[in-house]
Amino acid sequence: MSSPRVALATNVEFGNLEADDAPLVPALAERGIDAVPAVWDDPDVDWNAFDLVMVRSTWNYAPRLEQYLAWANSVPRLANPADVLTWNTDKSYLRDLEAAGLPVVPTIWLDPARNLTSRAVHTRFPASGEFVIKPTVSSGGRDTGRYKSNEADQRGLAIVHARDLLREGRHVMVQRYLSQVDTAGETALIYIDGVFSHSVGKAAMLYGPYRAGDALYKQQISERDATDAEREVGDRLVAALPALTPGAGEGPLLYTRIDLLPDTDGSPMILELELTEPSLFLAWSDGAAGRVADAVAARVGA
């Protein structure tokens, strides 16, 4: 009897896997599973040849979202399911989280169909503090900028940034910048099979207005134990997913990552929910790769 085969979907830049995912290969091998890196947009890959496809570092999908989702829907055995990826690749899912009563970073949504004038865009910016502009479909900090409300030149740059995105037909988010991130950073909670696995700290990555051609921000990761308040938010969100996410009601998702920021009073707020291709920071927790491998083994009957 042949060993189960699992594809770890990546992109051409990380054809041999990104370093964060490398521990999965030996961990799966220990469980009798052959793990194979496979580039998601390589036409020569036979996705039907795998018992499971686990999306990992497919980080070049955002400019080709329609193609990416068509690929996801063509893969017969995908974890997490294609419906989940469709919902999660557009950050407007935050509206669903907020409607469910979960604490989300305050966000204003700009729709390109409204043909907003510069003045109309300007009136939607916060009157004080700092704010962030980004498209609802992006990854790795692409096309994102941070601006100061009380500086006219920065408000002008923010208007240009937002209107350029809107002219491209892209939906835009305006989020209040929670300044506590500069000192406290973010906390990322990782759940495997719906069960909390581990957490890490992430330093602030966004420092100024958007400039075309800037390199993507490099994450600075550190050890961090989630607080009781952060775990409470994370557990609530995971429990809510079956009702919120198409395709998530058939059992726990293989992996979930929740990025949290502290509000002005220290209360955790949801910045992002990562169900598509998140780094899971496996090297930062003993046994994390094994927990993922166990969840995969249960799915392929190994």
Helices and strands as residue ranges (DSSP letters): E 5-10, G 12-14, H 24-29, E 34-39, G 47-49, E 52-55, G 62-64, H 65-74, E 78-79, H 82-88, H 93-99, E 107-110, G 112-114, H 118-123, E 130-135, E 145-148, H 152-167, E 172-176, H 181-184, E 186-192, E 195-202, E 221-223, H 228-244, E 255-262, E 268-274, G 282-284, H 288-300
